[in-house]
Amino acid sequence: MKFPLKDIRWLLVLGAAVSVIILSFLTLTGISAVYAGKLAFQVRGSPDQAAINQFAASVSRRLMPWLQCGFALLAAYQVARRSAAAATLNGVLTGVTAGLLGLAIALAF
């Protein structure tokens, strides 16, 4: 089965891949904010910034790959659903692009 490159919806694929990365970072930011709020209520004041940074780093290492995989699956499903021709190829390209973007960001930082 051949799919010409004209059937690939590049803008939709790239947009979905970028949204996967953004959503995973926003989710981790929200989790860290909830933890910081919990610490602030415990000490009834300004929380320890070192504890928040340590929590964010440990959670990020464990949770970021899982978040990216989950969001990539959802994004690939949505892209494939919106693509009439070459739906499978569009979905696969979304997942691959999201994975490569995540890898590039992980290597950069």
N, C-alpha and C positions, 0 to 999 in steps of 0.2 A: 504494500500500500504506500503510495507516494503522496506527499503533501508538498505543494509548492510553497515557497517562502511568502508568497503574497497572501496566503491563508492565515499567516501568523499575525495576531493582533499585538504588535510590539508595545504600543503605548499601554495597553491594558496589562500585559505581562510585566512590564517594568514598574508600572504603578502599583500593582499588587505585591511585587517583590519588595519594593521600598516600604509599603505599608506594613508588611510582615516585620521588618526591622523596627520600624517606628512603634508599632503596637507592643512588641516584646520589650523595648526599652521603657515605654510608658507603663507597662504592667509592673516591671521591676521598680520603677520610680514610685508607683503607688504603694507597693508592698513596703518599700523603705520608709515612705512617709507615714504609713500606719505604725510601723515599728518606732519611728521617731516620736510620734504622738503618744504612743504607749509609754515610752521612756520619759517624756515630758510630764505626763500625768503621775508617774511613779515618784519623780523627784520634785514635783510641784514647782517647776521652773525650767531653766534651760537644760536640755539633755546633753549627755556626753557625746561630743562629735566623733571621738575616736571609736566609741562603741557602735555608733550608727555606720561609720565607714567600714568597720570590720564586718558588721552584719550584712551590709550591702555587697561587699566583696565576696563573702562566702555564699550568699544566696545567688548572686549573679553567676558564679562558676557552676553551680549545680542546676539552676533553674533556666538559664538562658537557652541552652540547646533544646530543652524540652518545649519551651515557649515558642521558639522559632519553628520547630517541627510541627507543632500543633497549628500555629497560625499559617504556616506554609501549606499544610493540607487543606485548611479552610479556604485560603486564597486560591489554590490550584483548582479546587472544586468550583468556586465561583467563576473563575476565568473560563474553565472548561464549559460550564453551563451557559455562559454568555457567548461562546464562540460556536457559530453554526458549523463551519467547516474546520476540520483539523482540531477538534475539541481536545482530544487526548494530547496532542503535541503542544497546544497552548498551555494546558495544565502542567505538563512535565517541564516545559520551559520556565514556567512560573516558579516551580519548586527548585529547579536548578539555579535560577537567577537569585532567588532568595537565599539559598545555601551559599552561593558564591559571595553575595553581599555580606552575609553574616560572617563568613570566613575572613573576608577582607577587613572588616571592622575588628574582629578578634585579633588578627595579626597586627593591625595598626596600633592597637592599644595594649 
